[in-house]
Amino acid sequence: ASIRKELDGLRKKGTWTEVKRSEVPKGCTVLPSHLIFKVKRLSCGAFDKAKSRLVAGGHRAIADVHYFNSSSHMVTAASMRMMAGLSCGEWGANVEKLMKDGLSHKEAIAKSECYKLHSIDIAQAYIIASWPDNHPDIYMELPALERGKSKNQFVAKMSRMLYGLPDSGRNFERYFDKFLRESCGAVPMVVDRSVYKIQTKKGEIIYCAVFVDDAVFWGTSDGALSAFRNAIRTHFGEDGFTGGEVAESILGLKVDYDDEELHCTISMPGYIDAVAERFGINERTKLASAPLPLNHVDRKNEGEELPEDRRKLFQQIVGCAGWASFNAKPEAMVASSFLAQHCHNPSEEHLKLGHDLISYLYKTREQGIRFHGSSKVLNQGFPRRNKLDAYVDANLGGDAFNERSRSCYVIQLNGGMVSMKIMKQPVVARSTGHAEMRALAMLAQQLQFCTDLLSELGYGVGCVRCLEDNASVVLQAGGDSQAAKSCHYRRDQAYVDEFVNAGKMYVDKVDTKLNVADLGTKAVSNLGLFEDLRDRLTGYTPECYVSPRVTKAMNRVLCLLMR
């Protein structure tokens, strides 16, 4: 029934015209087709539906014969998290404003629903987009549903794009972009062209991010969101999309709002449950309390190679853990990063570490990334609503295969992590200061992206505080560029110094035990420290560290204001 529904839907939409195989031009390759079956689940892991999809064998397509250009774009993970962080920050601010104006908490929550994340999924998106002008003709095998019959006497001459064709994603991206611009007045952002800002004639604003055929959006009024949904309904039809209300899940991530505490949590318990079941981990398993053993030192395998099946098992574990840590479990990124470099030659010890990592993810599957909208939280220390905070760290010579260092930066917005990266440095650092300065330069690059996007969306962030635990680097980043001990990394220092002098960032000293980027460079020394850093990283303990330097500056400002 699922297959018939898929094929009937494609025929009804005129996706192809059936032609005799003998009518295919000589020398023209007929692309294969495949039926893909998938059991779709909700973000909580519960069964949603069984789905069949016909895809073209684009792996057989030839550039400049079957297609000309296949590049397409989608919203970055950092942009999507910033959308979530801004949404939560504005939601909390609006609730508090309405309550201050006299509304009850329940009424204020009801009137602020527009600020929460909403999502829409365009049904059979690639097929909706019209066939591009001057596109080469494409012929595809029709699926043979009768047993024993390998080929149909007819083939499909494509009239619309189908999943699997190399340029189908690009075609739909251009189609949906044109709709948003012309029908909704959307303006794409320069730094991320899949993020749009829509401003109505009344001054109401909608922010929208597009990931292939999913649109995630929020706005400043119910009327603006209603008009946006009506535009989609008019263009794509009543059955042409699903969703449109406050999102319970986005791209497989569970979205949970706490109306009392005014925070939003993004997690992926359903995916982690499925992964744990796949690798035989459950409540009866001894579950790890941290992604890596305390004080773990990474070592390469110098013993016998694992059998092929064991090596593939390890690679699958690393892939699943990497996806979970990237999306919702950033405290586990260092473990998946360490293990990933052993995929070509893992040992039994590495395989055990992989199972322990999955068991940790399973134990903490309900915990994800939390953004805050409460002034009580965001005004700790100093006002931080819709402002960026950053942390950076490096581990000198921390690689198991050579002496290269490992860098990590963390960027937070409204208490939650929006961008985190762990990377081996491309050259061997000759000192701790060298490794830390390279990491700081890498952070500056990403800060440029984040601040540019926020500025385009209408949020001026000003100078971003970057917390670093190396006192020498803090001094060098502030203009101490002629010190002899930093001459071997003068170029990185000059790059950071340029950002500081331009007022884009300032580097402040933080204790190592409060530097959340430390989680991305090595295994920490004790469980209590790990849990504290994890909760600070993910927004569960959104305490604002105020250094003596900042305290002194704020006291000076207060003295001036009191004169």
NORCORJO-V981803 format. One record per backbone hydrogen bond with DSSP energy under -1.0 kcal/mol. CO is the residue of the C=O (numbers start at 0). NH is the residue of the N-H. Records with the same first field share a line. If there is no record, write none. Layout:
BEGIN
CO=NH + NH
END
This chain:
BEGIN
0=4
1=5
2=6
3=7
4=8
5=9
6=10
7=11
8=12
9=14
10=13
14=158 + 159
16=156
18=154
19=22
20=23
24=27
30=140
31=56
33=54
35=52
37=50
39=47 + 48
41=44
42=269
45=41
48=39
50=37
52=35
54=33
55=57
56=59
57=60
61=64 + 65
66=63
75=79
76=80
77=81
78=82
79=83
80=84
81=85
82=86
83=87
84=88
85=89
86=90
87=91
88=92
89=93
90=94
91=95
92=96
93=97
94=98
95=99
96=100
97=102
98=101
103=107
104=108
105=109
106=110
111=114
112=115
113=218
116=246
117=216
118=243
119=214
120=241
123=127
124=128
131=134
137=157
138=30
139=155
145=148
152=20
154=18
155=139
156=16
161=164
162=55
164=167
166=170
167=171
168=172
169=173
170=174
171=175
172=176
173=177
174=178
175=179
176=180
177=181
178=182
179=185
186=196
191=194
193=209
194=188
195=207
196=186
197=205
199=202
203=199
204=219
205=197
206=217
207=195
208=215
209=74
210=213
212=121
213=210
214=119
215=208
216=117
217=206
220=224
221=225
222=226
223=227
224=228
225=229
226=230
227=231
228=232
229=233
230=234
231=235
232=236
236=239
239=122
241=120
244=118
247=254
249=252
252=249
253=266
255=264
257=261 + 262
261=372
262=257
263=370
264=255
265=368
266=253
267=271
268=272
269=273
270=274
271=275
272=276
273=277
274=278
275=280
276=279
281=284
292=295
306=310
307=311
308=312
309=313
310=314
311=315
312=316
313=317
314=318
315=319
316=320
317=321
318=322
319=323
320=324
321=325
322=326
323=327 + 328
328=331
329=332
331=335
332=336
333=337
334=338
335=339
338=341
339=342
346=350
347=351
348=352
349=353
350=354
351=355
352=356
353=357
354=358
355=359
356=360
357=361
358=362
359=363
361=364
363=366
368=265
370=263
373=377
374=378
376=379
377=383
379=381
383=386
388=411
389=466
390=409
392=407
394=397 + 405
403=398
404=424
405=394
406=422
407=392
408=420
409=390
410=417 + 418
411=388
412=415
413=371
415=412
418=410
420=408
422=406
430=434
431=435
432=436
433=437
434=438
435=439
436=440
437=441
438=442
439=443
440=444
441=445
442=446
443=447
444=448
445=449
446=450
447=451
448=452
449=453
450=454
451=455
452=456
453=458
463=505
464=389
465=507
466=391
467=509
469=473
470=474
471=475
472=476
474=479
475=478
478=480
482=485
483=486
485=488
486=489
488=492
489=493
490=494
491=495
492=496
493=497
494=498
495=499
496=500
497=501
498=503
499=502
503=463
505=465
507=467
510=513
511=514
514=517
515=518
516=519
517=520 + 521
523=294
525=529
526=530
527=531
528=532
529=533
530=534
531=535
532=536
533=537
534=539 + 540
537=369
540=542
546=550
547=551
548=552
549=553
550=554
551=555
552=556
553=557
554=558
555=559
556=560
557=561
END
